[in-house]
């Protein structure tokens, strides 16, 4: 246990005398380095959490949290399946879905397109409030009317306006396993903007009945999509639906369908954490260097303490107190500074842009023009504990070296 004498001496050594000003300067640099490293880690991870949430919201704005499809082909009795999926606890809405891939043409312009066949009467509850309609509305998609709603960039590339016609070239499977091209003329009824290039430049919405007709499925659909009240519970809901509905269906969720995006973000977060942790590592080495110099400077004092009866463990605790106070103070300052900066990043970033006359994320380049920040308690806790442990371990070698000082050798010429 740490006794008051050891605590007093350890804290006393933190105060600089004239001949130890350089050591105290290194101590200040160590404390500052730890604080900066911890704060930078907290802010960067908070910003990356914000971008991850922004990406997730934009990805899911034009898609659902999960899907349920038939294991043996199109879903014929899809209305019953919609009711069964909607009855699952945690599911807020379910809707039929018919996906198609092909090409879209207007005049001489030809572009790849991903077509989503939806039913507006069901889609209103699923994702209507998340779809940013620039022109028109989902209600313009009527069965048999061959209406289409395009992403903003796709409509711009095709140079079409409301009421203009476009031609969809869709490969339709035939009985012998081959594909035959189907040409269908549709009329532009609306334009949406999801804020994500993968949606705005390639996605088109049509009525599910029209999409099923193009594919020759009659009244069937390919799958039923659902939205959960908590996006993070979608994998569990998909698993529960798989168990309840049996092997006749196959389930999927957004973590599988968009897994590559979020794996990339996790790798980036891990690499940024490792890189910024080097700042804390360098500061910890500075603590080692400053304590080694203190031990060298205090050799006589250590010898006196040993002759007065303090054991090697007591000496270790004296220098552990000194090093730990430096490290812990830096960690505490860094945590407070990091939390404040992470919370006020959306305010600080525009101020810096205005002050220096530049824009960090210009709107003509990025969809996200403001820097988002989501502070998570888990990240702060892990960073703080890791920094505490690292700075504490940094004190062990100098403290152990101090304990090995031989009093007789140190006091021989005193």
Buried (B, 14 or more C-beta within 10 A) or exposed (E): EEEEBBBEBBEEBBEBEEEBEEBBEBBBBBBBBBBBBBBBBBBBBBBBBBBBBBBBBBBBBBBBBBBBBBEEEBBBEBBEBBEBBBEBEBBEBBBBBBBBEBBBBBEEEEBEBBBBBBBBEBBBBBBBEBBBBBBBBBEBBEBEBBBBBBBBBBBEBBEBEEEBEBBBBBBBEEEEEEEEEBEBEBBBBBBBBBBBEBBBBBBBBBBBBBBBBBBEBEEBBBBBBBBBEEBEBBBBBBEBBBEEBEEEBBBBBBBEBBEEBBEEBEEEBEEBBEEBBEBBBBBBEBBBBBBBBBBEBBBBBBBBBBEEEBEBEBBBBBBBBBBBBBBBBBBBBBBBBBBBBBBEBEEBBBEEBEEEEEBEEEEEEEBBEBBBBBBEEEBBEBBBEBBBEBBBBBBBBBBBBBBEBEBEEBBEEE
